[in-house]
Amino acid sequence: MRLSKERVRHIAESVVARLVQDGHVALGGAQKVLVEAVHQAVTDELMVEDRLNNEVRQLLKAYEHQIEAGQVDYQKMFTMIKQKLVRERGIIL
């Protein structure tokens, strides 16, 4: 994840505070509950790319010998596989 947990927490708190301030959300309970929900949603969304990158690394292990022999460029192959998976799955990064 590109952002620290503290930064994500700050973003969640800011979003909720702004929604409440502007009257877009009326809280029936503790603001902390909504902050937690927003924090989790943002974290889940940010982790999509991390999970995708891990999957691409696993797929590239099949080409380990070709990469070591210089027959395949790791970064180029990584990018190609990642783009293909993003298109196939309709992922927005």
ABEGO torsion letter per residue (X at the ends): XABBAAAAAAAAAAAAAAAAAAGABBBABBAAAAAAAAAAAAAAAAAAAAAAAAAAAAAAAAAAAAAAAGABBAAAAAAAAAAAAAAAAGBBX
